[in-house]
Amino acid sequence: MQRFPLVPLLLLLFALLDLRSETVLLLQHFTWSTLSFALFSHPLAVLVLIAMPSLLRRYSRGTTPGAASRSTGP
């Protein structure tokens, strides 16, 4: 049974909530300066949006990174 990837979806929700005012401004009147302001004033939210495909792949597998390389030696 595959688990629901809750952590990436919560991160996505918080990133979109953080960027909502800049998104409204960009949709009303797009300028390059508002786009650069949105990108540089919210770097963590932008990074979460860029990393979202990788986060969804990693959390949907249900395995921890490096779990296959760990050994249970003596």
PERA-V316161 format. One record per pair of residues at least 12 apart in sequence whose ideal C-beta (glycine too) atoms are under 10 Angstrom apart, sorted by the first residue. I is the first residue (numbers start at 1). J is the second residue. Records with the same first field share a line. If there is no record, write none. Layout:
I = J + J
//
This chain:
1 = 62
2 = 60 + 61 + 62
3 = 59 + 60 + 61 + 62
4 = 59 + 60
5 = 55 + 56 + 57 + 58 + 59 + 60 + 61 + 62
6 = 59
7 = 55 + 56 + 58 + 59
8 = 48 + 51 + 52 + 53 + 54 + 55 + 56 + 57 + 58 + 59 + 60
9 = 52 + 55 + 56 + 59
11 = 44 + 45 + 47 + 48 + 49 + 51 + 52 + 55 + 59
12 = 45 + 48 + 49 + 52 + 55 + 56
13 = 48
14 = 44 + 45 + 48
15 = 42 + 44 + 45 + 46 + 47 + 48 + 49 + 50 + 51 + 52
16 = 45 + 48 + 49
17 = 45
18 = 41 + 42 + 44 + 45 + 46 + 48 + 49
19 = 38 + 39 + 41 + 42 + 45 + 46 + 48 + 49
20 = 45
21 = 38 + 42
22 = 34 + 35 + 37 + 38 + 39 + 41 + 42 + 45
23 = 38
25 = 37 + 38
26 = 38
//
